[in-house]
Amino acid sequence: MSKEHQHIENIEELNTSQKYQLSIHLGGRTPLGFYRYYFNDLEYHRTQTDCFNHVNELYFDLYGEYRYDSYDTFRKCYNRALTKNPYFEK
């Protein structure tokens, strides 16, 4: 797990600077940061789907739109990224 990763339950508890830092960790508008944040946050959730939903909600709270429509879409995009770049790291 990343030393910099901090599990966030509720985005409303964050100040502007913390929200900015979260947006950096989520990778802005790129999928790589979302993937990394998801994998770093897995230990705080019972299931992979729960973790995905939590991270996707954080993304929505920051950007006003969901990064992925569903967990299935997320997994397909992630698997496609792995296929295109086998050196892609979690």
N, C-alpha and C positions, 0 to 999 in steps of 0.2 A: 504494500500500500504506500502511496505517496506520503511523504512527511508533511506536505502542504495541504493534504486533503482534510477537510473538516466537514463532518456530516451536518446538514442543515435541515431542520424540521420545518421551519416556517419562515418564509422569505420576509414577511412583514416585520419580523424582529430585527432585520438587518438595517444598518444605516446605508447611506449612499455609497460610501467607500467600500463597504462589505459587499454590496450588490455588484459593484464594478468588479471586485475581485472574483466573485462568483461567475460573472459573465466571462472573465478570462479563463477560469477553470473549465467552464462549459465549452470553451473553444470559440466563443463568439458565434458566428453563423456557420461554422464548419463542423462536420460530423466527428472528426477526430477527438476533439475536446469532450463532446458528448459521450463517446465511447469510453474514454479514459475515466470520466467522472462516474459513469455507470459502474465500471468494474471496481473502482475504488470504494464505491458506496454499497456494494453488494453485501458486505458483512453486517450491515445495519438493517437488513430486510430478511423476511422469512423466505421469500421466493424471488426468482429473477424477474418475474412479472411485476411484483410489488415494487422492486427497485426501479424498474423501467418507468412505471407509472409515476413514482415519486420524482425522478429526474426529469421526466417529460413535463410534469407540473411546474417544477422550478423553472424550466426553460420557458414555459408559457407565461409564468409570472414576470419573467424578465423581458420577454420579447412580444408578448401578446398573441403568440401563435404557438402551436405545438410543433416540435421538431419532427415527430413521426406520428402518423395516424393511429398506429397500433403497435403492440409488441411484435407481431408477425412482420410488419413492415421494417421495424428496427432490425430484427434478426436477419432478414433478407439483405438489407443494405450492408449490414456488418459483414455477413458472409461474402457478399460481392466484393467488398473492400479487401477482405483477406485473399480472395481469389486473384484480384488484380495485383496485389502487393503482398507476396508471401512473407515479407520481412516486417509487415505491420505488427506493432507491439500493442498489447493491452495496456 
